Amino acid sequence: MRVWLKRQDQDTTDAFVEAVRQLPEVVECHVMAGDCDLLLQVVAADLEAYRRFQIKHLTSLSVVQNVKTEVPMEKIKLTTELPV
C-alpha cells in the first residue's frame, strides 16, 4: 500500500507513524523518496477485511491525503539470500 500524507512536516509524519505503530495489521512501514510518502505492507484475512482495515484505520486518519493499494497476483521470487 502506498500512502501520501497531506503534508510532509515532522508533526504530520509523527502522527502517522504513531498511528501505524498501533496497528498489528501493518507488518512493514517505510518512509519513501519518490512518488509516495510511505510504503506499507498490510496483512488481512481477505480483501474485504483489508478494505475494512483501510477505511477504518488509514483513510480515516486526518493526516492521510491518499492511499493506493497494490495487490500481488503471483509470487515469482522471494528470498533473503544476498549474492555476496
Kinemage of the C-alpha trace (Angstrom):
@kinemage 1
@onewidth
@group {chain A} dominant
@subgroup {mainchain}
@vectorlist {calphas} color= white
{ca met a 1} P 0.000 0.000 0.000
{ca arg a 2} L 1.306 3.419 -0.964
{ca val a 3} L 0.366 6.368 1.265
{ca trp a 4} L 0.510 10.102 0.609
{ca leu a 5} L 0.302 12.471 3.552
{ca lys a 6} L -1.373 15.880 3.465
{ca arg a 7} L 1.967 17.433 4.413
{ca gln a 8} L 5.486 16.111 4.886
{ca asp a 9} L 6.358 18.107 8.013
{ca gln a 10} L 7.527 16.441 11.235
{ca asp a 11} L 4.201 16.702 13.096
{ca thr a 12} L 2.250 15.107 10.243
{ca thr a 13} L 4.774 12.318 9.796
{ca asp a 14} L 4.978 11.683 13.550
{ca ala a 15} L 1.177 11.462 13.815
{ca phe a 16} L 1.052 8.878 11.028
{ca val a 17} L 3.946 6.842 12.437
{ca glu a 18} L 2.375 6.768 15.898
{ca ala a 19} L -0.947 5.578 14.459
{ca val a 20} L 0.711 2.864 12.338
{ca arg a 21} L 2.705 1.542 15.292
{ca gln a 22} L -0.601 0.726 16.996
{ca leu a 23} L -1.908 -1.349 14.057
{ca pro a 24} L -0.832 -5.014 14.130
{ca glu a 25} L -2.052 -5.479 10.527
{ca val a 26} L 0.821 -3.270 9.355
{ca val a 27} L 3.870 -5.539 9.259
{ca glu a 28} L 6.182 -3.134 7.403
{ca cys a 29} L 6.279 0.649 7.054
{ca his a 30} L 8.911 2.541 5.066
{ca val a 31} L 9.384 6.266 4.520
{ca met a 32} L 9.938 6.669 0.800
{ca ala a 33} L 11.779 9.005 -1.527
{ca gly a 34} L 9.855 9.374 -4.753
{ca asp a 35} L 6.194 9.355 -5.695
{ca cys a 36} L 4.568 8.351 -2.376
{ca asp a 37} L 5.461 9.295 1.196
{ca leu a 38} L 5.206 5.857 2.792
{ca leu a 39} L 5.041 2.240 1.714
{ca leu a 40} L 3.184 -0.215 3.931
{ca gln a 41} L 2.812 -3.961 3.887
{ca val a 42} L -0.505 -4.926 5.430
{ca val a 43} L -1.843 -8.398 6.214
{ca ala a 44} L -5.541 -9.227 6.278
{ca ala a 45} L -7.630 -12.383 6.091
{ca asp a 46} L -9.121 -11.433 2.724
{ca leu a 47} L -9.849 -8.420 0.504
{ca glu a 48} L -12.986 -7.490 2.448
{ca ala a 49} L -11.045 -7.472 5.729
{ca tyr a 50} L -8.359 -5.378 4.048
{ca arg a 51} L -10.992 -2.928 2.767
{ca arg a 52} L -12.459 -2.557 6.274
{ca phe a 53} L -8.966 -2.012 7.700
{ca gln a 54} L -8.159 0.642 5.107
{ca ile a 55} L -11.388 2.556 5.690
{ca lys a 56} L -11.436 2.267 9.479
{ca his a 57} L -7.770 2.800 10.254
{ca leu a 58} L -5.915 4.504 7.404
{ca thr a 59} L -8.117 6.719 5.285
{ca ser a 60} L -9.824 7.974 8.449
{ca leu a 61} L -6.533 9.484 9.698
{ca ser a 62} L -6.647 13.256 9.310
{ca val a 63} L -3.033 13.357 8.063
{ca val a 64} L -3.631 10.952 5.145
{ca gln a 65} L -4.316 12.522 1.767
{ca asn a 66} L -4.417 9.439 -0.451
{ca val a 67} L -3.910 5.672 -0.383
{ca lys a 68} L -3.227 3.337 -3.306
{ca thr a 69} L -3.397 -0.412 -2.937
{ca glu a 70} L -1.294 -2.867 -4.881
{ca val a 71} L -2.473 -6.483 -4.707
{ca pro a 72} L 0.081 -9.089 -5.767
{ca met a 73} L -1.366 -11.768 -8.014
{ca glu a 74} L 1.537 -14.212 -8.002
{ca lys a 75} L 4.779 -14.551 -6.062
{ca ile a 76} L 7.604 -15.077 -8.536
{ca lys a 77} L 10.565 -14.844 -6.191
{ca leu a 78} L 11.105 -14.045 -2.529
{ca thr a 79} L 14.477 -14.502 -0.941
{ca thr a 80} L 16.571 -13.081 1.874
{ca glu a 81} L 19.770 -14.556 0.443
{ca leu a 82} L 22.302 -11.949 -0.664
{ca pro a 83} L 24.578 -12.686 -3.626
{ca val a 84} L 27.790 -11.677 -1.811
